[in-house]
Amino acid sequence: MTMTVDEDRVRDALRRVTDPEAGMNIVDLGLVYGIEIGEGGAVRLELTMTSAACPMADMIVGDVRNALAGEFGAATPVEVEIVWDPPWTPERMSDFAREHFGWAPR
């Protein structure tokens, strides 16, 4: 059975991918800069890391691929591009993440 690929389901699958250094999923950290769904359900992602020196980038990209394969099947084409512009800042985090880290406005 083929699952319909849409942006909400991609985002939900990506919430299962955790940045091991931060202990938070990459969606709430604000590391997902773009999601595009192409022909045949191909997924193109723009991700960033919290720093260009992130030693976990390859692992996170692998986890992204595994999460999407688990959600949509291994045959779903996935392209992941790491981008650095604009640079990641804590302002990109969700309210949930800011609150988790104690950065929520009081």
ABEGO torsion letter per residue (X at the ends): XBBBBBAAAAAAAAAABBBAAAGBBAAAAGABABBBBBBGGBBBBBBBBABAABAAAAAAAAAAAAAAAAAAEAABBBBBBBBAOBBBBAAABBAAAAAAAGABBX
